[in-house]
Amino acid sequence: METRLLAIGKLAPAYREACDLYLARLRRYGPFEERQLRESPGEGEVQRRLEGNRLIEAMSAGTTVIALDRGGTAWTSEGVAKALAQWRERGRPLALVIGGASGLDQRVLVRADHRWSLGPLTLPHQLARVVVLEQWYRAWTIIRGERYHK
């Protein structure tokens, strides 16, 4: 199953190193591509709209889109694994979408098939990317019955 992470902005070196660790692990389970899209200047709505344009352009037709959004559903690690197993059975490509510092444009949220919240905490979007990749890796280990998840 092909999975793509679409994220706004480049990562600082420490976050890049952590993401690369999980990306290498994830690629053992199938194709996984990370696309970093350029941050837009400005703030708030203007920034979200410009970044939303880039994210929407990067989404392929027929892809199941999971948007990271604090207003989404907070899943347990087991819940992520269960959802991933169902999506895998459908065989459609997946896209995990992480916005920039101003969040996601409403058009991206409308396009999303699912909205995933990492909980009520406010996380820097760079750290959120690390958490998403770690949880995605954890979900795969749960599905495969590997010893990572405790």
PEFENUR-V71647 format. One line per field, one symbol per residue. ss: DSSP state (H for helix, E for strand, L for the rest). phi: phi as a letter, one per 20 degrees, with the letter a starting at -180 (. if undefined). burial: + if it has 16 or more other C-alpha atoms within 10 Angstrom, else -. A space follows every 50 residues. Layout:
# PEFENUR-V71647
ss->???
phi->???
burial->???
This chain:
# PEFENUR-V71647
ss->LLEEEEEELLLLHHHHHHHHHHHHHHLLLLLEEEEEELLLLLLHHHHHHH HHHHHHHHLLLLLEEEEEEEEEEELLHHHHHHHHHHHHHHLLLEEEEELE LLELLHHHHHHLLEEEELLLLLLLHHHHHHHHHHHHHHHHHHHHLLLLLL
phi->.eccddceneefgfffffffgfffffffeqfbddcedffdfnblgffgff fggffffeeefnefddeebfeeeedffffffffgffffffmefdceccfe fendfgffffffebcddeoffedffffgfffffffffggfffgemeefec
burial->-++++++++-+---+--++--++-++-----+----+-++------++++ ++-++---+---++++++++-+-+--+--+++-+--------++++++++ +++++--++--+-+++++------++++++++++++++++++--------
